[in-house]
Amino acid sequence: MSKISFEKIINSDITKTFKILTDFENFEKLLPEFYSSISVKSIRNESSLVAQHLHLLGNEFVIMAKHFSEPPNKHQMRVVGGDIKGSFITESIIPLNVNDKLNPQTKIIVDAEIKTPKGLKNTFKKQNYSSELENLYQKFVDIIEN
């Protein structure tokens, strides 16, 4: 299992940041290099069940993920089925310089654990999930800031 933590600062307010980070229904359009397919199975209050094809390190993972939202400060994706079952990503979203309405900023703290598929453990030991996940979140930052 790979444990990953990092932070990103976004030049945007917390509301816009949260909205884009939790708009998984549009990830296929926004981030096609990471999400080739998204199918929402159910939405109830602040949780959703989503079938996803997630691409990391040149590998495609077919997963069923449960998304939990606590607007506007927290989002968690737990993989409940598929290739990397048991993995999770937690995003903590914190407003910065809240008194500056002209230059809002938001910090995202990402904590993740990626469970390596048993048949591919040797392959993944040599690869770096951390940098790949940071690349994914940098794409989010670029989308949010533009």
RAVEN-V343782 format. One line per field, one symbol per residue. ss: DSSP state (@ for helix, = for strand, . for the rest). phi: phi as a letter, one per 40 degrees, with the letter a starting at -180 (. if undefined). A space follows every 10 residues. Layout:
ss->???
phi->???
This chain:
ss->.========= ...@@@@@@@ @..@@@@@@@ ....====== ====..==== ======..== ========== ...======= ==.....=== ======.... ....====== ====...@@@ @@@@@...@@ @@@@@@@@@@ @@@@@.
phi->.bcbaabbbb caccccdcdc cbcccbddcc bccbbcabbc cabbfbbabb cbbbbbfgbc bcbbbbbbbb cbbaabbbcb ahcbdgcabb bbbbcbfccc ccbcbbbbbb babbcccdcb dcccccbbcd cccccdcccd dccccb
